[in-house]
Amino acid sequence: NAGVTQTPKFQVLKTGQSMTLQCAQDMNHNSMYWYRQDPGMGLRLIYYSASEGTTDKGEVPNGYNVSRLNKREFSLRLESAAPSQTSVYFCASSPRGHGSTDTQYFGPGTRLTVL
Amino acid sequence: AQSVTQPDIHITVSEGASLELRCNYSYGATPYLFWYVQSPGQGLQLLLKYFSGDTLVQGIKGFEAEFKRSQSSFNLRKPSVHWSDAAEYFCAVVHTGANNLFFGTGTRLTVIP
């Protein structure tokens, strides 16, 4: 079991470029999440998916889009990257529904720098 | 609105000393409370969680936390810290029906020999 995997680990973009962050889990979990982590701000939820085929906005969705491709995969897309999106991005998954008491399992993160 | 406050940004302790990391929450009803740990360059791992019942919960790696409703606190403790405990610790809260797991800003723990 690999758990939650994320690619790439590191990425540098120029302002205005686009990219997709990939996330996959092999635990047969229903819910998946994307967070960003900024110094002094903890983790903030960008988007989540309570089940295959559904997605919902979290706390800071502006500038991002997501796709729940299937039960295993949940991607995060930056259409036109901005320096304010420089951050560390974490994907997570949990067995049941969002807002439940489930433990969330985190990937190792993607460190993104936008110049 | 619910929020979580971790008042200590950085704590340094000697190996073998006891540890207490503070967490305060603001929410009207009893929340669900979590402590996660993030080792350098890694994702977050759950240490323990509290939903109801016994207010003292045991977690992995010898950690425990106590829920105190009167103080709106959920402090994390360990009796004897090991060098491998050096990491960043996050308190988080969610309540039934909410969509967000709210994280505190984290406390970075340094362990000196």
Interface residues (C-beta under 8 A of the other chain):
Chain A: V4 G40 M41 G42 L43 R44 L45 Y48 D56 G58 E59 F90 A92 H98 G99 T101 T103 Q104 F106 G107 P108 G109
Chain B: V4 I9 Y32 F34 Y36 G41 Q42 G43 L44 Q45 L46 K49 F51 F90 V94 T96 G97 A98 N99 N100 L101 F103 G104 T105 G106
